[in-house]
């Protein structure tokens, strides 16, 4: 997989580093590797407008999945209110999926992978996922 070179700019922020230090697989957008993200038994595929035009990829790799990606609702200055309304309901589903990851990163500090070995990293991630589930439902558990 080809990763485009990216150099950080000098200034008040992070100092520039060599090219091999600043290019990582994290720079690749999910929409470009969608075929590798689908396992084939999905029933629905959600995504923002970065996934626009990926319907053929979704159908090829997950033939039973319905495409729930955001669609273009403005064409030549005319707004289709029905498609716009559909696009407004889809992010709520994606937000429910993404929320635990935000909790894991923000509350439990799982922002960077530390090189502790695969077993320790896996154990830490699993514990963080379990704690994130409890954190998300803490109000229901405490009855407040």
Long-range contacts (C-beta under 8 A, 24 or more apart in sequence): 1-25, 1-28, 1-33, 3-27, 3-28, 34-58, 34-61, 35-60, 35-61, 38-62, 38-65, 44-68, 45-69, 46-90, 46-93, 46-94, 46-97, 47-94, 48-91, 48-94, 68-93, 99-136, 100-129, 100-132, 100-133, 100-136, 103-132, 103-135, 103-136, 104-128, 104-129, 104-132, 107-132, 107-135, 108-132
